[in-house]
Amino acid sequence: MKTLKSYLRILFSILFLSLILFNWGCISGKAEEAQSVDLQNKIIPLKTTKAGNGFEDLDKLQEILKDKKIVAMGEATHGTKEFFEMKHRMFEFLVEKMGYRLFAIEAEFGGAQDVNDYILYGKGNAEDAIKSMKFWTWSTEEVVDMVEWMRNYNENPEHKTKIKFYGFDMQSGDKNSARVLEYIKKVDNNKLSEFKGKLSDVNDKLYSLDKEKLENIKKGTEQLKNIFEEKKQDYVNKSSISEYEKVLQDLNVINQCVEYVIITKTEGWGKASNTRDHCMAQNAKWILDYEKQFGNDKIMLWAHNGHITKKISNYKSMGQNLKEMFNDEYYAIGFDFYQGSFRAIPCDSRGQTIGSGLAKFNISSSDSNSFAYSFEKTGVPLSFIDFKSASKDTNISAWLSQKQLIHSIGAIYNGRPNQWMLPEVPMESYDGLIFVKKTTAAIGIKGYETKIEDGDAETSIYKGIFRTIKSLTQ
């Protein structure tokens, strides 16, 4: 896992630098334009981010979302309590009011099946299941609360159609490998040793292997898929078509993961990011296609703004891929905030991670040329806006059609908020947006606690310079 993390940090570092360079060259929104936009009558005030508080304030969304197959919800940081709570509340609304039963998150397909086993069958516990997804970002009390709500919903005998939990990411394959082997032992035990041999290196050491070894693993996985296809009827007879298809998807995800690692090593961040988002979109589509047999045709997706967006400058996002596949049945909701705290991994001025773990950061306010500034001026602390209906106002339409600076903080952060804002054209990037005036940091579960209470001090310019000099002299 250490090697995997080191490669991911390299990717985050390159992304960090590219964001800075892109921001330097962008045309910032003008403060006077932001102040002149009257959003007061175009936003839908929301009473709370917390689930279990009714849906009166969300009722207007039923008309907005009535024909959608995918509601994708982003986040402007990977560590904000209110974003996570609001997504929980939105899923509760989609389930109770709009018949949704499918949920998928930016996490490993194999690991997320542990969460699904918990909410459907009570296997294990919520915290351990969430940890199986291997993302510190989701290992929080807020996500635990949402998963427990899903489990409680499914336990109710009055709810005949149960909620299902998926992951659409593909950055590791060990959990998928374990499920493939478990299935083969059941349906074709004579092939177990062959499958074990070809999948033996699909683990956390995958990122340390050379290209030749990775190509051999990929070739082996393709051979296993061929076995699956040749013996499909036999395997289905010994299990079921749904079980067979899900394990075949485990093999597909392993293949995606190995290909992603190869591209990461040989072609760099840009191509790797495109590959990842393309695969995530394909996996989200697979979930919907697979679930048709159970009568489920609508899903909520949870990911960062940068993945659910319909357009981003540096690569082709998952959202752009899904928009091309589903057209108007895809609805992307971005998030932004004006001030408050959040969690991230501290990094220095070069984007290299520093410190001893997760840190809490704080942004005291957003500049007058930011997108969040206009929402803060409404005096409404929590709101939703649908861009299509809001654009009936020609002034707002023009404003939403210009580049606006929107917070975009992922896994790492260096304490300089202006370097972590992306110039986006809201109408092109999202279909709607949820604004939170003041945020607080998400709360990590055991093993994922916040280690550094003052991340801004940790990433101060003086420490950044000191650490840079130290690293160069070692």
C-alpha positions in Angstrom: 0.0 0.0 0.0 3.0 2.3 0.6 4.0 2.0 -3.0 0.5 2.7 -4.2 0.3 5.8 -2.0 3.7 7.1 -3.3 2.5 6.9 -6.9 -0.8 8.6 -6.1 1.1 11.4 -4.4 3.1 11.9 -7.5 -0.1 12.1 -9.5 -1.6 14.6 -7.0 1.6 16.6 -7.2 1.6 16.9 -10.9 -2.1 17.8 -10.8 -1.3 20.4 -8.2 1.3 22.1 -10.4 -0.9 22.0 -13.4 -3.7 23.7 -11.5 -1.4 26.5 -10.5 -0.1 27.1 -14.0 -3.7 26.9 -15.4 -4.9 29.4 -12.8 -2.1 31.9 -13.6 -3.2 31.9 -17.3 -7.0 32.2 -16.7 -9.3 35.1 -16.9 -10.7 35.7 -13.4 -14.2 36.8 -12.9 -14.6 40.5 -12.2 -15.7 41.6 -8.7 -18.2 44.2 -10.0 -19.9 41.6 -12.2 -20.3 39.2 -9.3 -21.8 41.9 -7.1 -24.3 42.9 -9.8 -25.9 39.4 -10.1 -29.1 39.0 -8.2 -29.4 35.4 -7.2 -31.9 36.0 -4.4 -34.9 34.7 -6.4 -33.1 32.0 -8.3 -31.7 29.9 -5.5 -33.6 27.3 -3.4 -32.8 27.9 0.3 -32.0 24.6 2.1 -32.7 24.3 5.8 -29.9 21.9 6.8 -27.3 19.5 5.5 -28.3 16.8 8.0 -30.4 13.8 7.0 -33.6 12.9 8.8 -35.1 16.4 8.7 -37.8 16.0 6.1 -37.8 17.1 2.5 -40.0 20.2 2.2 -37.1 22.4 1.1 -36.0 19.7 -1.5 -39.4 19.2 -3.0 -38.7 21.5 -6.0 -35.9 19.1 -7.0 -38.4 16.4 -7.9 -39.5 18.4 -11.0 -35.8 19.2 -11.9 -34.6 15.6 -11.5 -37.7 13.7 -12.7 -36.2 12.5 -16.0 -32.7 11.8 -14.8 -31.0 8.4 -14.7 -27.8 9.6 -13.0 -27.6 12.3 -10.3 -23.8 12.9 -9.8 -22.9 14.9 -6.7 -19.4 16.5 -6.4 -17.5 18.2 -3.7 -15.1 21.2 -3.6 -12.9 19.4 -1.1 -12.4 15.8 -0.1 -12.6 16.6 3.6 -15.7 18.7 4.3 -18.4 17.5 6.8 -21.3 19.5 5.3 -20.6 18.2 1.8 -20.8 14.6 3.0 -23.8 15.3 5.1 -25.6 17.0 2.3 -24.9 14.1 -0.1 -26.3 11.7 2.5 -29.4 13.8 2.8 -29.8 14.0 -1.0 -29.6 10.3 -1.3 -32.2 9.9 1.4 -34.4 12.2 -0.6 -33.8 10.3 -3.8 -34.7 7.0 -2.2 -37.7 8.2 -0.3 -39.2 10.6 -2.8 -37.9 9.5 -6.2 -37.4 5.7 -6.1 -33.7 5.5 -6.2 -32.0 2.4 -4.9 -28.5 2.6 -6.3 -25.6 4.4 -4.9 -22.0 4.5 -6.1 -18.9 6.2 -4.8 -15.4 7.2 -6.0 -13.9 4.1 -4.5 -12.7 0.6 -5.5 -15.3 -1.7 -7.1 -14.1 -4.7 -5.0 -13.8 -2.9 -1.7 -17.2 -1.3 -2.0 -18.7 -4.7 -2.3 -17.9 -5.1 1.4 -20.1 -2.1 2.1 -22.8 -3.7 0.0 -22.5 -6.9 2.0 -23.0 -4.9 5.2 -26.0 -2.9 4.1 -27.7 -5.9 2.5 -26.8 -8.8 4.8 -25.4 -7.2 8.0 -22.0 -8.8 7.3 -19.3 -7.2 9.4 -19.7 -3.6 10.5 -19.9 -0.2 8.8 -16.4 1.1 9.8 -14.5 -2.0 8.7 -16.5 -2.1 5.4 -15.7 1.5 4.7 -12.0 0.9 5.4 -12.1 -1.8 2.7 -12.5 0.9 0.1 -8.9 2.2 1.0 -9.8 5.9 0.8 -9.1 8.0 3.8 -11.5 10.5 2.3 -14.5 8.3 3.0 -13.3 6.9 6.3 -15.3 9.4 8.3 -18.1 9.5 10.8 -20.3 11.2 8.2 -20.0 8.3 5.7 -20.5 5.8 8.5 -23.8 7.6 9.4 -24.9 7.3 5.7 -24.0 3.6 5.5 -25.8 2.9 8.8 -28.9 4.7 7.4 -28.7 2.4 4.3 -28.5 -0.7 6.5 -31.5 0.5 8.6 -33.5 1.1 5.5 -32.7 -2.3 4.1 -33.6 -4.0 7.4 -37.1 -2.6 7.3 -39.3 -5.4 5.9 -41.7 -2.8 4.4 -38.9 -1.8 2.0 -39.1 -4.6 -0.6 -36.6 -3.1 -3.0 -33.3 -2.8 -1.2 -30.5 -0.2 -1.5 -27.3 -1.4 -3.2 -23.8 0.2 -2.7 -21.2 0.2 -5.4 -17.7 1.6 -6.1 -16.8 2.7 -9.7 -13.1 3.3 -9.3 -10.3 0.9 -10.3 -7.0 2.0 -8.8 -6.5 -1.3 -7.0 -7.6 -4.9 -7.7 -6.8 -7.1 -4.7 -10.4 -7.2 -3.4 -11.6 -8.0 -6.9 -9.0 -10.8 -7.1 -10.2 -12.3 -3.8 -13.8 -12.4 -5.0 -12.8 -14.0 -8.3 -10.9 -16.7 -6.5 -13.8 -17.3 -4.1 -16.2 -17.7 -7.0 -13.9 -20.1 -9.0 -13.5 -22.3 -5.9 -17.3 -22.6 -6.0 -17.9 -23.2 -9.7 -14.6 -24.7 -11.1 -12.3 -25.8 -8.4 -10.0 -27.5 -10.9 -9.1 -24.1 -12.3 -8.4 -22.6 -8.9 -4.6 -23.0 -9.1 -4.5 -21.4 -12.6 -6.5 -18.4 -11.4 -4.4 -18.1 -8.3 -1.2 -18.1 -10.4 -2.3 -15.4 -12.8 -3.7 -13.2 -10.1 -0.9 -13.7 -7.5 0.6 -10.2 -8.2 -2.7 -8.3 -8.1 -2.1 -6.7 -4.7 -0.7 -3.6 -3.2 2.7 -4.2 -4.7 1.3 -3.8 -8.2 2.6 -0.3 -8.6 6.2 -1.4 -7.9 6.3 -3.9 -10.8 8.0 -3.2 -14.1 6.1 -2.8 -17.4 6.9 -6.4 -18.6 5.5 -7.9 -15.5 2.4 -5.8 -15.7 1.9 -6.7 -19.3 2.1 -10.4 -18.3 -0.5 -9.9 -15.6 -2.8 -8.1 -18.1 -2.3 -11.0 -20.6 -3.1 -13.5 -17.8 -6.3 -11.6 -16.9 -7.4 -11.7 -20.5 -6.9 -15.5 -20.5 -9.0 -15.8 -17.4 -11.8 -13.7 -19.0 -11.6 -16.1 -22.0 -12.1 -19.1 -19.6 -15.1 -17.3 -18.1 -16.7 -16.7 -21.6 -16.0 -20.3 -22.7 -17.5 -21.8 -19.6 -20.3 -19.3 -19.1 -23.2 -21.7 -19.1 -21.5 -24.1 -16.8 -20.6 -21.3 -14.3 -24.1 -19.8 -14.5 -25.7 -23.2 -13.8 -23.5 -23.6 -10.7 -24.3 -20.0 -9.5 -26.6 -17.5 -11.2 -26.3 -15.1 -14.2 -26.2 -12.1 -11.8 -23.3 -13.6 -9.7 -21.4 -14.6 -12.9 -21.7 -11.1 -14.4 -20.6 -9.4 -11.2 -17.4 -11.6 -11.0 -16.7 -11.1 -14.6 -16.8 -7.3 -13.9 -14.3 -8.0 -11.1 -12.0 -9.3 -13.8 -12.7 -6.3 -16.0 -11.8 -4.0 -13.1 -8.5 -5.8 -12.5 -7.7 -5.4 -16.2 -8.5 -1.7 -15.9 -6.3 -1.3 -12.9 -3.3 -3.0 -14.5 -3.7 -0.9 -17.6 -3.9 2.2 -15.5 -0.7 1.4 -13.7 1.1 0.8 -17.0 0.0 4.1 -18.3 0.9 5.9 -15.0 4.4 4.5 -15.3 4.9 5.1 -19.0 2.7 8.0 -20.2 2.3 10.3 -17.2 -0.5 12.0 -15.3 -2.5 13.4 -18.2 -3.1 10.0 -20.0 -3.5 8.2 -16.7 -6.2 10.6 -15.5 -8.1 10.3 -18.8 -7.9 6.5 -18.5 -9.1 6.5 -14.9 -12.1 8.8 -15.6 -13.0 6.8 -18.8 -13.0 3.6 -16.8 -15.0 5.1 -13.9 -17.7 6.2 -16.5 -17.7 2.8 -18.0 -18.1 1.2 -14.6 -20.9 3.5 -13.7 -22.7 2.5 -16.9 -22.0 -1.1 -16.2 -23.7 -0.8 -12.8 -26.9 0.7 -14.4 -26.9 -2.0 -17.1 -26.4 -4.8 -14.6 -29.1 -3.5 -12.3 -31.8 -3.4 -15.0 -32.4 -7.1 -14.3 -33.5 -6.1 -10.8 -35.7 -3.2 -12.0 -33.2 -0.5 -11.0 -32.6 2.2 -13.5 -31.5 5.3 -11.5 -28.3 5.9 -9.5 -26.6 8.6 -7.4 -22.9 9.0 -7.9 -20.5 10.5 -5.2 -17.2 11.9 -6.3 -15.1 15.1 -6.4 -16.2 18.1 -8.5 -13.4 17.3 -10.9 -14.8 13.9 -11.7 -18.5 14.6 -12.0 -18.0 17.8 -14.0 -19.2 17.8 -17.6 -16.2 19.7 -18.8 -12.7 20.4 -17.4 -9.7 21.8 -19.2 -7.0 19.4 -18.2 -8.5 16.0 -19.2 -11.8 14.3 -20.1 -13.7 13.7 -16.9 -15.9 10.9 -15.9 -18.8 13.4 -16.1 -18.0 14.3 -19.7 -17.9 10.6 -20.6 -21.3 10.0 -18.9 -22.8 13.1 -20.5 -21.9 11.8 -23.9 -23.5 8.4 -23.1 -26.6 9.6 -21.2 -27.2 13.2 -22.6 -29.9 14.9 -20.6 -30.4 11.9 -18.3 -27.1 12.9 -16.6 -27.4 15.7 -14.0 -24.2 17.0 -12.4 -24.4 18.9 -9.1 -21.2 20.8 -8.0 -20.4 22.1 -4.6 -18.7 25.3 -3.4 -18.2 27.1 -0.1 -17.3 30.6 1.1 -15.3 29.9 4.3 -14.6 27.2 6.8 -12.5 24.2 7.6 -11.8 20.9 5.9 -9.3 18.0 6.0 -6.4 17.3 3.5 -2.9 16.0 3.4 -0.4 18.9 3.8 1.9 19.6 0.9 4.6 22.1 0.2 5.0 24.7 -2.6 6.0 21.9 -5.0 3.0 19.8 -4.2 5.0 17.3 -2.3 3.3 15.9 0.8 4.7 16.9 4.2 3.9 16.4 7.8 2.8 13.3 9.7 -0.8 12.8 8.5 -4.1 14.4 7.8 -4.5 18.0 8.8 -7.3 20.5 9.3 -7.2 23.7 7.2 -9.2 26.8 7.3 -10.2 29.4 4.7 -11.4 32.6 6.4 -13.2 34.0 3.3 -13.3 33.8 -0.5 -12.2 36.7 -2.7 -14.7 39.0 -4.4 -13.8 37.5 -7.8 -14.8 34.0 -6.7 -18.1 32.2 -7.6 -18.8 31.6 -3.9 -18.7 35.4 -3.2 -22.0 36.0 -5.1 -23.8 33.2 -3.2 -22.5 34.6 0.1 -23.9 38.0 -0.8 -27.5 36.5 -0.9 -27.3 36.1 2.9 -28.6 32.5 2.5 -26.1 30.1 4.2 -27.1 27.0 2.4 -28.7 26.8 -1.0 -29.2 25.0 -4.3 -29.4 26.5 -7.8 -30.5 24.8 -11.0 -28.6 26.5 -13.8 -31.2 25.9 -16.5 -34.1 27.6 -14.7 -31.9 30.3 -13.2 -30.7 31.2 -16.8 -34.1 32.4 -17.7 -32.7 35.7 -16.2 -30.5 37.0 -19.0 -28.0 38.6 -16.6 -27.6 35.3 -14.7 -27.3 33.4 -17.9 -24.5 35.6 -19.1 -22.7 35.3 -15.7 -23.1 31.5 -15.6 -21.6 31.4 -19.2 -18.4 33.1 -18.1 -15.4 31.6 -16.3 -15.9 31.7 -12.5 -13.3 30.7 -9.9 -14.6 27.6 -8.0 -12.8 25.9 -5.1 -11.2 22.6 -6.2 -9.3 21.0 -3.3 -8.6 17.3 -3.5 -6.4 15.0 -1.4 -3.6 17.5 -0.8 -3.5 21.2 0.0 -0.7 23.8 0.7 -2.6 26.5 2.7 -2.9 28.9 -0.3 -6.6 29.0 -1.2 -6.2 31.1 -4.4 -4.0 28.4 -5.9 -6.8 25.8 -5.4 -9.5 27.5 -7.4 -10.3 26.4 -11.0 -11.7 28.8 -13.6 -14.8 27.0 -14.8 -17.8 28.0 -16.9 -20.6 26.9 -14.6 -23.1 26.2 -17.3 -20.6 24.0 -19.1 -19.4 22.2 -16.0 -22.5 21.5 -13.9 -26.3 21.4 -14.2 -26.7 22.8 -10.6 -24.7 23.6 -7.5 -25.1 23.4 -3.8 -23.5 26.3 -1.8 -22.4 26.1 1.8 -21.4 29.4 3.4 -19.4 28.0 6.3 -18.0 24.5 6.5 -16.3 22.3 9.1 -13.8 19.5 8.7 -15.0 15.9 8.3 -14.4 13.7 11.3 -12.2 10.6 10.7 -12.9 7.2 12.2 -10.3 5.2 14.1 -7.2 4.9 12.1 -8.0 8.0 10.0 -8.1 10.7 12.6 -7.0 14.2 11.9 -3.4 14.3 13.2 -2.6 18.0 12.7 -5.0 20.6 14.0 -3.4 23.6 12.3 -2.5 22.6 8.7 -2.1 26.2 7.7 0.9 26.5 10.1 2.2 23.2 8.9 2.3 24.4 5.3 3.6 27.9 6.0 6.0 29.3 3.5 8.9 29.1 6.0 8.3 25.4 6.6 7.9 24.9 2.9 11.3 26.5 2.2 13.0 24.6 5.0 11.6 21.2 3.9 12.6 21.9 0.3 16.2 22.8 1.3 16.3 19.8 3.5 15.1 17.4 0.8 17.7 18.8 -1.7 20.5 18.3 0.7 19.7 14.7 1.7 
